[in-house]
Amino acid sequence: MTAPGLAHPSATTTLSRSGYAPLVPGTPVAVVGSGTMGQGIAQVALLAGHPVRVHDAAPGRAEEAVEAITARLGRLVDKGRLAAADRDAARDRLETVDDLAGLAGCGLVIEAVLERLDVKQALFRALEEVVDADCLLATNTSSLSVTGIGGALRVPGRLVGLHFFNPAPVLPLVEVVSGVATHESAATCAYDTALAWGKTPVRCADTPGFIVNRIARPFYAEAFRLYEEQAADPATIDAVLKESGGFKMGPFELTDLIGQDVNEAVTRSVWEAFFHDPKFTPSPAQRRLVAAGRLGRKSGHGWYDHGPDAAPPEPHTAEPCAAPGTVGVHGRPDGPLGTVVDLLKEAGVALTEDRTPGVSTPFIGLPGGARLTLTQGAAATEELDGPHIRLDLALDYRTCTRVALAPGADVADEDVRAAIGLFQRLGKKVSVVADTPGMIVARTVAMLIDFALDAEARGVADRADIDTAMKRGVNYPRGPLEWCDEVGVRWVWQTLSSLHDAYPSGRYGPSVPLAHRATLAYKQGLS
Ligand SMILES: NC(=O)c1ccc[n+]([C@@H]2O[C@H](COP(=O)([O-])OP(=O)(O)OC[C@H]3O[C@@H](n4cnc5c(N)ncnc54)[C@H](O)[C@@H]3O)[C@@H](O)[C@H]2O)c1
């Protein structure tokens, strides 16, 4: 993505040089604000070979940061990941600066101070008086507008967002954010510098939440909502998203780790920045936790109990059931349900194949007459052609260790046990959850895909950077746009359209780019 340059630079708004090159290792880098993020960023710059100057407004804080960074470098030496000589050299390059004037001569200043527009604007205004004209200025803001912060500068084109993730020395992703005025060469320089520092940079536009904090919202929101709808308890939802969906952590355990207050603050800030768009609505259940001070691991309680005697969360897992001797395959299952049919064949389950024309939704027929169908957004009970059991989406049915099933209210117990037994025969654990539209993985993934398509269409970032950001920034097993290709855009559209019918608040309404792609796929006869 290319940010607009300065069309008519005046004497006071001209960049001092037409193009920034990546910083060479000897160039001094300044980090202003030496809290959690500042310390991490300073460590990254230091280990990339730069002299680093740390400044903090709170007396003694910069010195504490230097001590903390030194201790961390020591631990890297202990683990054999850094040579003692390199630690000593890095330590010699690190210094504190009491006054902003001490930052003169730096090639890059990265700001990681309090998340307040007035504070950041005042800082950059002061910095502009101190640093050379060719010094690149960067903000690590996660929720403020880079354009807004840069509005305070005489040369707004020199300010770029350089959004590291916490912990900065560990997490590879860096979002390079171009404000409206950010000069292309400033963004390129920031990108190349992050790359040279061993990070995975992505380019994005200055929009609420940038890439990750925007597209990841449904991962948390849908899980909390499913809990509010009593689809399942947190441990089961987490287990299904991990063991079936392939996510490294479930939303409940992850937000307990991040802190419910921190996670809710990001959700609220994006929701407010989008003027309360229902797609971003925060969760009343999470609000209750925050109000009660149940913030997660740091307070001993969150969704889960983290006390010393706390038992590990236990998901609901079905007891062993017998698999039916024979099941019917109706229609022509392809895609995810097709994989399930292949696996049943491989496991030696006898299948009778019914190719009668006119079966629009393929299904596996169970002995008592219920149909096992892949969820497409509508609840099983809503189906008019008989009893249905919904199968939730999995990242890959071959490798997943758990599947979720949701029987409609009219399904006989015999068929619920038969469906459980079928998947147990394939070596999977089974979680039976309430008959909730879209269930767990499918609802979450369909929303993530729609958010990603919408962000791409609005120019937030390009396809490759969106997928990279979600895989490297929040560890998703697959980029949402790759996931769309895998499951088929029409399935995504169908799932969200059905969810929109079930909950017509606007939260699930398919985005325009999703609707367009689904229509094109339909016209081309694609899935
Ligand atoms: N914590 C995260 O997970 C995270 C992740 C990405 C980005 N961010 C962003 O990074 C920035 C810093 O966050 P943090 O978590 O490190 O905060 P923090 O509270 O740990 O540290 C902020 C530091 O800035 C100092 N400070 C405040 N005003 C200052 C000023 N005018 N000049 C110099 N120093 C000043 C404070 O004394 C403090 O030491 C924020 O913009 C935040 O949104 C945070």
The ligand as a Tripos MOL2 file, in Angstrom:
@<TRIPOS>MOLECULE
LIG
   44    48     1     0     0
SMALL
NO_CHARGES

@<TRIPOS>ATOM
      1 N1          1.3090   -2.9050   26.4870 N.am      1 LIG1
      2 C1          1.0020   -3.4020   25.3060 C.2       1 LIG1
      3 O1          0.6420   -4.5810   25.1820 O.2       1 LIG1
      4 C2          1.1280   -2.5530   24.0850 C.ar      1 LIG1
      5 C3          1.2560   -3.1700   22.8290 C.ar      1 LIG1
      6 C4          1.4340   -2.3920   21.6900 C.ar      1 LIG1
      7 C5          1.4530   -1.0100   21.8190 C.ar      1 LIG1
      8 N2          1.2990   -0.4280   23.0460 N.ar      1 LIG1
      9 C6          1.3770    1.0430   23.1170 C.3       1 LIG1
     10 O2          2.6700    1.3920   23.5720 O.3       1 LIG1
     11 C7          2.6020    2.5980   24.3500 C.3       1 LIG1
     12 C8          3.1740    2.3490   25.7160 C.3       1 LIG1
     13 O3          2.4980    1.3070   26.3440 O.3       1 LIG1
     14 P1          3.1140    0.5400   27.6070 P.3       1 LIG1
     15 O4          2.2350   -0.6330   27.8410 O.co2     1 LIG1
     16 O5          4.5660    0.3430   27.4200 O.co2     1 LIG1
     17 O6          2.8710    1.6180   28.7540 O.3       1 LIG1
     18 P2          3.5960    1.7480   30.1820 P.3       1 LIG1
     19 O7          2.6210    2.3960   31.0680 O.co2     1 LIG1
     20 O8          4.1840    0.4390   30.5940 O.co2     1 LIG1
     21 O9          4.8080    2.7580   29.9030 O.3       1 LIG1
     22 C9          4.6190    4.0820   29.5090 C.3       1 LIG1
     23 C10         5.8300    4.8700   29.9720 C.3       1 LIG1
     24 O10         5.7770    6.1550   29.3800 O.3       1 LIG1
     25 C11         6.2010    7.1050   30.3430 C.3       1 LIG1
     26 N3          5.6970    8.4150   29.9470 N.ar      1 LIG1
     27 C12         4.4230    8.8800   30.0190 C.ar      1 LIG1
     28 N4          4.3500   10.1170   29.4740 N.ar      1 LIG1
     29 C13         5.5890   10.4110   29.0230 C.ar      1 LIG1
     30 C14         6.1510   11.5310   28.3470 C.ar      1 LIG1
     31 N5          5.4120   12.5790   28.0080 N.pl3     1 LIG1
     32 N6          7.4560   11.4940   28.0230 N.ar      1 LIG1
     33 C15         8.2240   10.4330   28.3480 C.ar      1 LIG1
     34 N7          7.7590    9.3560   29.0010 N.ar      1 LIG1
     35 C16         6.4500    9.3420   29.3220 C.ar      1 LIG1
     36 C17         5.6720    6.5930   31.6550 C.3       1 LIG1
     37 O11         6.3930    7.1260   32.7390 O.3       1 LIG1
     38 C18         5.8880    5.0810   31.5010 C.3       1 LIG1
     39 O12         7.1450    4.6680   31.9700 O.3       1 LIG1
     40 C19         1.1360    3.0040   24.3450 C.3       1 LIG1
     41 O13         0.9350    3.9040   23.2910 O.3       1 LIG1
     42 C20         0.4120    1.6960   24.0750 C.3       1 LIG1
     43 O14        -0.8410    1.8960   23.4750 O.3       1 LIG1
     44 C21         1.1570   -1.1640   24.1800 C.ar      1 LIG1
@<TRIPOS>BOND
     1     1     2 1
     2     2     3 2
     3     2     4 1
     4     4     5 ar
     5     4    44 ar
     6     5     6 ar
     7     6     7 ar
     8     7     8 ar
     9     8     9 1
    10     8    44 ar
    11     9    10 1
    12     9    42 1
    13    10    11 1
    14    11    12 1
    15    11    40 1
    16    12    13 1
    17    13    14 1
    18    14    15 2
    19    14    16 1
    20    14    17 1
    21    17    18 1
    22    18    19 2
    23    18    20 1
    24    18    21 1
    25    21    22 1
    26    22    23 1
    27    23    24 1
    28    23    38 1
    29    24    25 1
    30    25    26 1
    31    25    36 1
    32    26    27 ar
    33    26    35 ar
    34    27    28 ar
    35    28    29 ar
    36    29    30 ar
    37    29    35 ar
    38    30    31 1
    39    30    32 ar
    40    32    33 ar
    41    33    34 ar
    42    34    35 ar
    43    36    37 1
    44    36    38 1
    45    38    39 1
    46    40    41 1
    47    40    42 1
    48    42    43 1
@<TRIPOS>SUBSTRUCTURE
     1 LIG1         1 GROUP 0 **** ****
